[in-house]
Amino acid sequence: MKAFSRTPLGRRHGRCYELASRYVLQHEDAVLVHGTVAKGFEPGRMNHAWCELDDGATVYDPTIECLGDTQEYAQRHEALPLQRLDQKAMARRICDEGHWGPWD
């Protein structure tokens, strides 16, 4: 799993829904994922957003700027996807809800 950083983590922490959505808006082939994670972030299970690429084979987590294999990411962070949205469906949902997420 490749990690790289262009923006300090402090400016990214707590902004996963916004950052993942912005990435999907800029990358037509990306899919927004809302789910939960348990490892490598805060203690306990928490809501989180990330992106899937390459038909789900690759994950990009803009909060920690991590790009890698989806299965490895799922194992490392105990990631459980709950909702996947393509660019068009995501943009519609943001407009309908008036915020980046999470959405019920």
C-alpha positions as CSV (number, residue, x, y, z in Angstrom):
1,M,0.0,0.0,0.0
2,K,1.5,3.3,-1.1
3,A,1.2,6.3,1.2
4,F,2.1,9.8,-0.1
5,S,1.5,13.2,1.3
6,R,1.0,16.6,-0.3
7,T,-1.2,18.1,2.4
8,P,-0.5,17.9,6.1
9,L,-2.8,15.4,7.9
10,G,-4.1,18.0,10.2
11,R,-5.8,19.7,7.3
12,R,-7.3,16.4,6.2
13,H,-8.4,14.9,9.5
14,G,-12.2,15.0,9.9
15,R,-12.8,15.8,6.2
16,C,-13.1,12.3,4.7
17,Y,-16.5,12.9,3.1
18,E,-15.6,16.1,1.5
19,L,-12.2,15.0,0.3
20,A,-13.4,11.7,-1.1
21,S,-16.3,13.4,-2.8
22,R,-14.1,16.1,-4.4
23,Y,-11.8,13.3,-5.7
24,V,-14.7,11.5,-7.3
25,L,-15.9,14.8,-8.9
26,Q,-12.5,15.2,-10.5
27,H,-12.1,11.5,-11.6
28,E,-15.1,10.2,-13.6
29,D,-14.1,6.5,-13.2
30,A,-13.8,6.7,-9.4
31,V,-16.6,5.5,-7.0
32,L,-17.3,7.1,-3.6
33,V,-17.6,4.6,-0.8
34,H,-19.2,5.4,2.6
35,G,-18.6,2.8,5.2
36,T,-16.9,2.2,8.6
37,V,-13.3,1.5,9.6
38,A,-11.8,0.3,12.9
39,K,-8.0,0.2,12.6
40,G,-5.4,2.8,11.9
41,F,-7.6,5.8,12.6
42,E,-9.4,6.8,15.9
43,P,-10.1,4.2,18.6
44,G,-13.2,2.0,17.9
45,R,-15.3,1.8,14.8
46,M,-16.1,5.0,13.0
47,N,-17.9,6.2,9.9
48,H,-15.5,7.0,7.0
49,A,-15.4,7.7,3.3
50,W,-12.9,6.6,0.6
51,C,-12.7,6.1,-3.1
52,E,-12.5,2.9,-5.3
53,L,-10.8,2.8,-8.7
54,D,-10.2,0.2,-11.3
55,D,-13.6,-1.4,-10.9
56,G,-13.0,-1.8,-7.1
57,A,-9.5,-3.3,-7.3
58,T,-7.8,-0.2,-6.0
59,V,-8.6,2.1,-3.1
60,Y,-7.7,5.8,-2.6
61,D,-8.2,7.2,0.9
62,P,-7.7,11.0,0.6
63,T,-7.7,11.5,4.4
64,I,-4.4,9.6,4.8
65,E,-3.4,9.9,1.1
66,C,-3.1,6.2,0.7
67,L,-3.4,4.4,-2.6
68,G,-3.4,0.6,-2.8
69,D,-5.1,-2.7,-3.1
70,T,-8.7,-2.7,-1.9
71,Q,-8.4,-6.0,0.0
72,E,-5.3,-4.9,1.8
73,Y,-7.0,-1.7,2.8
74,A,-10.0,-3.6,4.0
75,Q,-7.9,-5.8,6.1
76,R,-5.6,-3.1,7.5
77,H,-8.5,-0.8,8.5
78,E,-11.3,-3.3,8.9
79,A,-13.1,-1.3,6.3
80,L,-16.7,-2.3,5.7
81,P,-18.3,-0.5,2.7
82,L,-22.0,0.4,3.3
83,Q,-22.7,2.5,0.2
84,R,-21.1,3.0,-3.2
85,L,-22.0,5.9,-5.5
86,D,-20.6,6.7,-9.0
87,Q,-19.9,10.3,-9.9
88,K,-23.4,11.2,-11.2
89,A,-25.3,9.6,-8.3
90,M,-22.9,11.2,-5.8
91,A,-23.3,14.7,-7.2
92,R,-27.1,14.3,-7.2
93,R,-27.0,13.2,-3.5
94,I,-24.7,16.1,-2.5
95,C,-27.2,18.5,-4.1
96,D,-30.2,16.8,-2.5
97,E,-28.7,16.6,1.0
98,G,-26.8,19.9,0.9
99,H,-23.6,18.4,2.4
100,W,-20.8,16.0,1.7
101,G,-22.1,13.3,4.0
102,P,-22.6,11.0,5.7
103,W,-26.1,10.4,4.6
104,D,-28.7,8.0,6.0
